[in-house]
Amino acid sequence: MHELSIATSIVDTVLQEIQRKNLPPVQAIAVRIGALSSVDPEALRFGFDAIIIATPLAHTKLEIEFVPVQGKCRGCDREFSVVDFVFMCPFCQSGQIEVTHGEELEISYLEVAEVEETRA
């Protein structure tokens, strides 16, 4: 289950960012997962929930955005959605395509608690 190591990497990265930028409590971590990334979103969520228990992220929600596969044809230069993993241009039937989306595996943003400013 490589999702556990990915969850660990996400948690480690966010904890480092909290420390580096002195962030207030993180309420949500948003990640983008591409259809070609071979990551099971539910296994990732399960691993994440298991490892945050005794950390500053214990009450943090993991938000997952699924990114479908999209491509661009090198023959006719048109962009399209890849359906059923058929890597062929639906316009000119060329097999010469470039994958433009669907391989993502990244933290897209952190949602942090609002901090009230104190007046001096």
C-alpha positions in Angstrom: 0.0 0.0 0.0 2.1 2.9 -1.3 -0.7 5.3 -0.3 0.5 5.2 3.3 4.0 6.4 2.3 2.3 9.1 0.2 0.1 10.1 3.2 3.3 10.2 5.4 5.0 12.4 2.8 2.0 14.8 2.8 1.9 15.0 6.6 5.7 15.6 6.8 5.6 18.3 4.1 2.7 20.1 5.8 4.3 19.9 9.3 7.5 21.3 7.9 5.5 24.1 6.3 3.7 24.9 9.5 7.1 25.1 11.3 8.8 27.1 8.6 6.0 29.7 8.2 4.6 29.6 11.8 1.1 28.8 10.4 -2.0 28.7 12.5 -3.8 25.4 12.9 -4.4 23.7 9.5 -8.0 22.9 9.0 -7.8 21.2 5.6 -5.2 19.9 3.2 -6.2 19.8 -0.5 -4.5 17.3 -2.8 -4.9 16.7 -6.5 -4.7 13.1 -7.7 -4.6 12.3 -11.4 -6.3 9.3 -12.9 -2.9 8.0 -14.1 -1.1 8.4 -10.7 -2.0 4.9 -9.5 -3.2 6.3 -6.1 -6.4 5.0 -4.5 -8.0 8.1 -3.0 -9.8 6.1 -0.2 -6.6 4.2 0.7 -4.8 7.6 0.8 -7.5 9.0 3.1 -7.4 6.0 5.4 -3.6 6.2 5.7 -3.8 10.0 6.3 -6.4 9.6 9.0 -4.3 6.9 10.7 -1.1 8.8 10.9 -2.4 12.2 12.0 -3.8 11.1 15.3 -1.1 12.3 17.6 0.1 15.2 15.5 -0.8 18.9 15.2 -2.9 17.8 12.2 -5.2 15.5 14.3 -8.3 17.5 13.3 -7.3 18.3 9.8 -9.5 17.2 6.9 -8.0 15.8 3.7 -9.7 17.1 0.6 -9.1 15.1 -2.6 -9.6 16.5 -6.1 -9.6 13.8 -8.8 -8.1 14.9 -12.1 -9.2 13.1 -15.2 -6.9 12.3 -18.1 -6.7 14.9 -20.8 -4.5 15.0 -23.9 -3.4 17.1 -26.8 -2.9 15.7 -30.3 0.5 16.3 -31.8 -1.1 15.8 -35.3 -4.1 18.2 -35.3 -3.1 20.2 -32.1 -6.5 19.8 -30.5 -7.1 19.1 -26.8 -9.5 16.5 -25.6 -10.6 14.3 -22.7 -9.2 10.7 -22.7 -12.2 8.4 -22.3 -11.8 4.8 -21.1 -8.0 5.2 -21.3 -8.1 5.2 -25.1 -5.1 7.3 -26.1 -6.2 8.2 -29.5 -7.3 11.6 -30.8 -11.1 11.7 -31.2 -10.8 14.3 -34.0 -8.1 12.9 -36.4 -7.6 9.4 -34.9 -3.9 9.9 -34.4 -2.2 8.0 -31.7 0.4 10.7 -31.3 -0.9 12.4 -28.2 0.6 14.2 -25.3 -0.9 13.7 -21.8 -1.6 17.1 -20.4 -3.5 16.2 -17.2 -4.0 13.1 -15.2 -0.6 12.4 -13.7 -0.9 14.9 -10.9 -0.1 14.0 -7.3 0.4 17.3 -5.4 -0.7 19.4 -2.5 -2.7 22.2 -4.0 -3.4 24.3 -0.9 -3.7 24.4 2.9 -6.7 25.9 4.6 -5.7 27.4 7.9 -7.7 28.8 10.9 -8.2 32.6 11.0 -6.1 34.3 13.6 -7.5 37.3 15.4 -5.1 40.3 15.4 -4.3 41.7 18.8 -4.1 45.5 19.1 -1.1 46.9 20.9 
